[in-house]
């Protein structure tokens, strides 16, 4: 198993009830945050990657929508999640 697979599985276990529950909003937000952080590092080296930047913006938009959903439905979990992931300083 690759290191990235292990990290993904750990995130799913941390924010979901078991490793098969990858559909929870909190799990999806955590996985998107991981991808977004990786892409931000990528773009610091590859400034001309415009197609990749479009993908990054779509991921940020998707995470934004999931965060809005969590904020409206599960406010306490939302606050805990943004604190754990280091979002919204």
C-alpha positions in Angstrom: 0.0 0.0 0.0 1.3 3.4 -0.9 1.9 6.1 1.7 -0.8 8.3 0.2 -3.3 5.4 0.5 -2.5 5.0 4.1 -2.9 8.7 4.8 -6.3 8.7 3.0 -7.5 5.7 4.9 -6.4 7.4 8.2 -8.4 10.5 7.3 -11.4 8.5 6.5 -11.2 6.6 9.8 -10.6 9.9 11.7 -13.6 11.8 10.2 -15.9 8.9 9.3 -17.2 6.1 11.4 -15.2 3.4 9.6 -13.0 3.2 6.5 -15.9 2.5 4.2 -17.7 5.8 5.0 -15.9 8.1 2.6 -19.2 10.0 1.7 -19.5 12.0 4.9 -19.1 15.7 4.4 -16.4 15.9 7.0 -14.4 13.1 5.2 -14.8 14.8 1.8 -13.7 18.1 3.2 -10.6 16.6 4.9 -9.6 14.8 1.6 -10.1 17.9 -0.5 -8.1 20.0 2.0 -5.2 17.5 1.7 -5.4 17.7 -2.2 -5.6 21.5 -2.1 -2.6 21.8 0.2 -0.6 19.5 -2.1 -1.6 21.5 -5.2 -0.6 24.8 -3.5 2.9 23.5 -3.0 2.9 22.3 -6.6 2.0 25.7 -7.9 4.7 27.4 -6.0 7.2 25.5 -8.3 5.1 25.4 -11.5 3.6 28.8 -12.0 2.6 28.2 -15.6 0.3 25.2 -14.9 -3.0 26.9 -15.8 -5.0 23.7 -16.4 -4.0 22.4 -12.9 -4.9 25.8 -11.4 -8.4 25.4 -12.9 -8.7 22.0 -11.1 -7.5 23.6 -7.9 -10.2 26.3 -8.1 -12.9 23.7 -8.7 -11.7 21.7 -5.6 -11.8 24.9 -3.5 -15.3 25.6 -4.7 -16.5 22.1 -3.9 -14.9 22.3 -0.4 -16.6 25.7 0.1 -20.0 24.2 -0.8 -19.5 21.3 1.6 -18.4 23.6 4.4 -21.5 25.7 3.8 -23.6 22.6 4.0 -22.0 21.5 7.3 -22.3 25.0 8.7 -26.0 25.0 8.1 -26.8 21.5 9.3 -24.1 20.5 11.8 -22.6 23.6 13.3 -20.7 22.1 16.2 -19.0 19.5 13.9 -18.3 22.3 11.4 -16.5 24.4 14.1 -14.5 21.3 15.3 -13.5 20.4 11.7 -12.3 23.9 10.7 -10.3 24.0 13.9 -8.7 20.6 13.3 -7.9 21.3 9.6 -6.6 24.8 10.3 -9.1 26.5 8.1 -10.4 30.1 8.7 -7.8 31.4 11.1 
